[in-house]
Every structure is written in C-alpha cells, then in structure tokens.
Amino acid sequence: MNMHRRYARLGSPTRRSSPQGYHLSIPEQHAQLVAKMRGHYAYYGISGNYRRLGWYAHKVARIWQKWLSRRGSRFPWDRFNDLLKRHPLPAARIVHRHTPVSEALS
C-alpha cells in the first residue's frame, strides 16, 4: 500500500465518528477530538513525521468546523477561530524520537 492511501485513511476515523458527535456540546466534542488527536500523535508521532502530523491537525480543525457548520446555522471561520482560542486543539508533536544506529553507537 502506498503512503498516499495510508495517510488518506488517517482522517477517516475522525470523519466517521462525526455523525455521532453532532448532538454533543462543543466542550464534549472538543474532549473527544483531543483524545483522538493525542492517540494519533502517540502512534504516528515519530521523528521525521512532523510535517504529516501538522497536516493531520489542520485537517481535524477543518472537519470540526464543517461539523459545526452543519448544526443548523453556518459557523464562519472567524467565529471558529475564536472558538479555538477557548478550546484549542493539541498541536502536532513528536512523541518518539529515533536516532540512526550509527549515531547511537558513537
């Protein structure tokens, strides 16, 4: 399987779980998203993968804004950015640092 397909699947658990989250309050949605993002970073957060983790964080924010826009009234980006100041999503971070074997031995 090529990397493009593999990364295309990364966002799918977040997207798939969105219909169940429509009825939840914003703090509850935020708590669920934070838990999913932390789990994602714990699994995929290896050195050399920071750029893709940033991409994932951006996608999660876009999907959340889309969920909120579908809840009855439009949820514009300026309002969403204000929401992110109150309920920030975790930034992409490297959890597992790996050094090449040659560096580790010297």
LUMGUPA-158815 format. One record per residue (C-alpha): residue number from 1; residue in three letters; x, y, z. Coordinates in Angstrom, 2 decimals, decimal comma. Last residue first. Example, Ala and Ser with C-alpha at 12.3 -4.5 7.8 and 13.67 -1.06 7.14 Angstrom:
    k    r       px       py       pz
    2  SER    13,67    -1,06     7,14
    1  ALA    12,30    -4,50     7,80
END
This chain:
    k    r       px       py       pz
  106  SER    29,17     6,83    18,63
  105  LEU    26,77     3,88    18,72
  104  ALA    23,55     5,90    18,70
  103  GLU    24,68     7,99    15,75
  102  SER    25,33     4,90    13,59
  101  VAL    22,00     3,34    14,64
  100  PRO    20,01     6,33    13,38
   99  THR    18,21     8,22    16,08
   98  HIS    14,55     7,76    16,87
   97  ARG    12,50    10,25    18,83
   96  HIS     9,05     9,04    19,80
   95  VAL     6,41    11,59    20,84
   94  ILE     6,83    14,19    18,10
   93  ARG     4,20    16,86    18,35
   92  ALA     1,34    18,32    16,36
   91  ALA    -0,51    20,94    18,35
   90  PRO    -3,38    19,94    20,60
   89  LEU    -6,72    21,55    19,71
   88  PRO    -7,54    24,78    21,49
   87  HIS   -10,92    25,29    23,18
   86  ARG   -11,22    28,99    24,07
   85  LYS    -8,85    30,25    21,36
   84  LEU   -10,20    27,59    19,01
   83  LEU   -13,70    29,02    19,47
   82  ASP   -12,49    32,45    18,36
   81  ASN   -11,01    30,80    15,27
   80  PHE   -14,40    29,14    14,63
   79  ARG   -16,16    32,51    14,82
   78  ASP   -13,74    33,93    12,27
   77  TRP   -14,14    30,78    10,17
   76  PRO   -17,90    31,04     9,83
   75  PHE   -20,32    28,60    11,52
   74  ARG   -23,42    28,48     9,33
   73  SER   -26,59    27,61    11,15
   72  GLY   -28,34    24,35    11,88
   71  ARG   -25,59    22,03    13,06
   70  ARG   -23,93    21,64     9,66
   69  SER   -21,47    24,49    10,17
   68  LEU   -20,26    22,89    13,42
   67  TRP   -19,41    19,67    11,63
   66  LYS   -17,55    21,61     8,89
   65  GLN   -15,52    23,50    11,50
   64  TRP   -14,63    20,16    13,08
   63  ILE   -13,51    18,80     9,70
   62  ARG   -11,29    21,82     9,08
   61  ALA    -9,69    21,53    12,54
   60  VAL    -9,07    17,80    12,03
   59  LYS    -7,48    18,51     8,65
   58  HIS    -5,07    21,08    10,12
   57  ALA    -4,01    18,68    12,87
   56  TYR    -3,44    15,95    10,26
   55  TRP    -1,28    18,22     8,11
   54  GLY     0,76    19,12    11,17
   53  LEU     1,23    15,40    11,85
   52  ARG     2,35    14,97     8,24
   51  ARG     5,03    17,64     8,66
   50  TYR     6,20    16,18    11,96
   49  ASN     6,84    12,67    10,59
   48  GLY    10,65    12,64    10,59
   47  SER    10,84    11,75    14,26
   46  ILE     7,93     9,59    15,31
   45  GLY     4,50    10,84    16,30
   44  TYR     2,36     8,30    14,43
   43  TYR     1,08     6,28    17,40
   42  ALA     1,18     8,80    20,24
   41  TYR     0,23    11,61    17,87
   40  HIS    -2,89     9,71    16,76
   39  GLY    -3,80     8,94    20,36
   38  ARG    -3,40    12,60    21,27
   37  MET    -5,56    13,58    18,29
   36  LYS    -8,31    11,15    19,23
   35  ALA    -8,37    12,33    22,86
   34  VAL    -8,37    15,99    21,79
   33  LEU   -11,22    15,34    19,36
   32  GLN   -13,33    13,67    22,05
   31  ALA   -12,72    16,47    24,57
   30  HIS   -13,54    19,12    21,95
   29  GLN   -16,80    17,42    21,06
   28  GLU   -17,71    17,38    24,75
   27  PRO   -16,78    21,06    25,14
   26  ILE   -18,83    21,90    22,00
   25  SER   -21,95    20,13    23,22
   24  LEU   -22,77    16,77    21,73
   23  HIS   -25,60    16,30    19,21
   22  TYR   -23,37    16,27    16,15
   21  GLY   -20,84    13,87    17,67
   20  GLN   -22,41    10,63    16,46
   19  PRO   -22,31    11,96    12,90
   18  SER   -18,62    12,91    13,27
   17  SER   -17,26     9,47    14,12
   16  ARG   -16,59     8,58    10,52
   15  ARG   -14,71    11,80     9,83
   14  THR   -12,33    11,34    12,73
   13  PRO   -11,81     7,67    11,91
   12  SER   -11,30     8,67     8,25
   11  GLY    -8,54    11,21     8,81
   10  LEU    -5,80     8,62     8,82
    9  ARG    -7,18     6,70     5,84
    8  ALA    -5,84     9,22     3,33
    7  TYR    -2,47     8,84     5,03
    6  ARG    -2,29     5,15     4,10
    5  ARG    -3,55     5,79     0,61
    4  HIS    -0,82     8,36     0,00
    3  MET     1,83     6,15     1,62
    2  ASN     1,43     3,36    -0,92
    1  MET     0,00     0,00     0,00
END
